[in-house]
């Protein structure tokens, strides 16, 4: 059955004309004549049997259908370009597309990744931030590292490590004290992590307290953003120490109280079942699990 796909040149002309809302600017961008762009757009409209642009005295404007189609086509063309560049740049190599939570990726995985690449020089790892679960079938990801309960349908899930967050803040908020009590912390502005909305409630409960305003406060999505807000004195943040090691060592942040709590969630490596037999993924799985185990033993020895 023949696919119902318009000519690529027509789509490229449409995407450019839609982005600029100008056939003239599209022609300049694509090194074509304006009449050539007009013909491509007209052919596309005929193919779709839909009007994509309204012709006005001041030029062209996208119709509602044109706006919807342009958004979808732009995303698809971007994906085709990325895939093309990936194939062009990876002759004789294997590529692993990894989705991961960003601060964990930058603060824990990246500092260790060179060891893996030395062992596997013919593997290229591309990393993309994802803070929430997704459907592997809707993406090109080969695996993911995420923080959650370990339940992800149609996947193999491998435990990496727990989080163990502690309250951290700018040294100025300690007001000369070495540490603060849970009661004192409850009186300070609480910085909230949007992907862990009940973290402070869990922390206070583990300390034997109930705090009415434990869900209040500035809400930020990433631990890196929480760390920045805490360093600027905006409040106290719950952050795992291993994600802010340099900030703690430099004194920009201090642990206000060493108390933590046991979360039911953890960091996991997630591999879709349909890709579980991949030798590249198996090698990465074994390596990252080994690194996590070594880190856990090191952290246990230090504590």
C-alpha positions, -999 to +999 in steps of 0.1 A: +000+000+000+015+033-011+021+058+018+002+090+017+032+113+021+037+146+002+070+153-016+098+163+008+106+195-011+070+206-007+072+200+030+105+218+034+091+248+015+059+248+036+078+246+069+100+276+060+071+296+046+050+288+077+078+298+100+083+331+083+047+336+071+064+348+039+070+330+006+097+356-002+117+349+030+113+312+025+127+315-010+157+334+003+163+308+030+161+279+006+179+296-023+148+292-046+127+316-065+095+329-050+076+313-078+091+279-071+081+282-034+046+292-045+043+262-068+055+238-040+029+252-016+002+251-042+011+214-050+010+206-013-024+223-008-037+203-038-022+171-024-039+177+010-070+193-005-067+219+023-059+256+022-028+262+043-024+299+037-047+329+032-035+353+006-039+389+017-028+423+004+000+423+029+012+388+021+002+354+034-012+342+067-015+306+079-050+292+082-060+273+113-053+240+095-020+254+083-009+263+118-017+228+131+000+211+102+031+234+104+037+225+141+035+188+133+056+190+102+083+211+118+087+184+146+089+156+120+115+174+098+136+182+129+135+145+138+145+134+102+174+159+103+186+146+136+184+110+124+202+119+092+230+137+111+233+108+135+237+083+107+262+105+089+283+110+121+283+074+134+299+053+107+310+020+122+298+029+157+268+019+179+246+046+192+227+045+225+199+070+230+195+076+267+168+096+285+176+106+321+168+130+349+190+160+343+208+167+376+216+130+382+230+130+346+253+160+350+264+154+386+267+116+388+267+099+354+287+123+333+318+124+357+320+086+353+310+082+317+345+086+303+354+052+320+327+035+300+337+052+267+373+041+272+361+005+275+337+009+246+353+034+221+329+024+193+298+034+212+282+069+211+259+079+239+233+107+233+216+120+264+183+138+266+166+153+297+133+137+308+120+144+343+089+122+340+081+087+327+071+083+290+061+056+265+092+041+248+071+033+218+066+070+212+103+078+213+136+067+199+151+061+234+169+029+240+169+032+278+162+057+306+175+065+340+147+079+361+136+084+397+104+066+407+088+035+421+103+010+396+070+003+380+072+008+342+051-014+319+069-034+292+104-028+305+133-043+325+140-022+355+173-023+374+178-006+407+207+019+409+205+038+442+184+055+467+183+093+471+185+102+509+179+140+506+188+163+535+180+200+541+206+223+527+208+261+526+230+292+524+253+293+555+237+327+564+204+310+572+221+291+601+226+324+619+259+312+634+246+278+645+263+245+634+229+229+626+192+236+629+165+215+644+135+203+625+114+229+643+137+257+633+137+245+597+099+245+597+101+283+603+122+289+572+110+292+536+108+257+522+119+253+486+098+226+468+108+201+441+079+198+417+086+162+408+087+153+446+058+173+459+055+155+492+092+154+501+091+179+529+060+162+544+079+129+544+109+146+559+090+162+587+070+130+594+103+111+597+113+137+623+081+131+642+065+164+631+034+176+613+038+210+596+007+226+581+026+246+555+049+218+543+036+220+508+040+258+505+070+276+490+087+283+457+083+252+434+112+243+410+115+213+387+152+205+389+176+199+418+201+222+401+175+250+403+168+242+439+205+244+446+208+278+430+178+291+449+192+278+482+226+293+475+209+327+470+192+325+504+157+319+491+151+291+516+159+255+526+159+227+500+158+190+503+186+177+480+207+144+480+243+154+490+258+135+461+241+159+436+257+190+452+291+178+463+310+208+449+286+233+464+290+216+498+328+214+495+330+251+485+308+261+514+282+277+491+257+253+507+257+237+541+237+208+555+213+224+579+203+190+595+217+156+587+183+139+592+169+122+560+141+097+554+135+065+536+117+071+503+098+044+484+113+057+452+148+053+438+169+058+407+165+030+382+179+020+348+149+012+325+152-008+293+123-016+271+118-054+267+120-052+229+156-039+232+167-060+261+188-084+239+209-056+225+246-062+233+253-025+235+225-020+261+236-051+280+272-038+283+259-003+294+235-020+319+263-040+335+286-010+336+262+015+352+250-010+377+286-017+387+293+020+390+262+024+412+272-005+434+307+008+438+294+043+447+270+027+473+300+009+489+321+040+489+293+061+504+286+035+531+323+034+540+324+072+543+293+073+565 
